[in-house]
C-alpha cells in the first residue's frame, strides 16, 4: 500500500470517489491516530491505494488539485 496525502477531507473524498468509479480500491488512513501524531491543526488526509494503482491515482489527484474550480 502507498499513501497519497490530500490537503483536506474534501479532496480525499473526491479522490476516493473518482478511484471507486474506476474500480480502484482505496481507504482513508486511520484519521484519529494520524491526527494525534501530526497535530490537531494539520488538515491533511491520507488516502491509501495498492502499489499497482499508485501512479494512476497520483495522476488523478494532481489533475484534480491543479484545475481551477471556477472561471
N, C-alpha and C positions, 0 to 999 in steps of 0.2 A: 504494500500500500504506500502511496505517496500523498503528500499534502499540498493543497492549494490554499494559500492564505488570502481570504477575501477581506475587503475593508469593513464590511458590516453585515448584519443579518439580511438586508435586502439583496445585496449582491450574492450572498451564499444561497439564498432561497432561489433566486433567478437562475444561478448556475446549476443548481440541483435539478430544477425543472427542465432546463434545456437538456442536461445529461440524461435524465429519466426518459424524455421524449426520444432520445437517440438509442435507448436501450442500454445505457451505461450506468452501472451501479455506483452509487456514491453514498457517503454518510457524513454527517456533521460530527466532528471530533468532540469528545466529551467536554461540553461547554463549561460546566461547573468547575471541574478540576483545572482545566487550562486557563480559565479566567483568574482563578485564585493564584496560579503560578505566575501569570503575566501581569496581574494588577487589574483592579476593577475598572479603571479608566480606559483600558485597551479595548477597542471596539472590534478588533479583527476576529474573524470566524474561520476556522479551518475546515475545509471540505476534503475528505479522503476519497481517493479513487484508486483502482487497481493500477499497478505499474504499467500494464499494457495500454491503458486508456489515458495515461497522464499527459502525453504530448498533445493529444487532441483536446483534452479538457483545458489545458493551458491556453491553447489557441482560442478556444471559445471564450474563455474568461477574459483574455486580453482584448479580443474583439468587442466584448460586452462593455468593458470599462473604458475603452478608448473612444467609443462612439458618443457623440453629443446627444444629450437627452432631448433637446428641443432646439428648434431653429427659428 
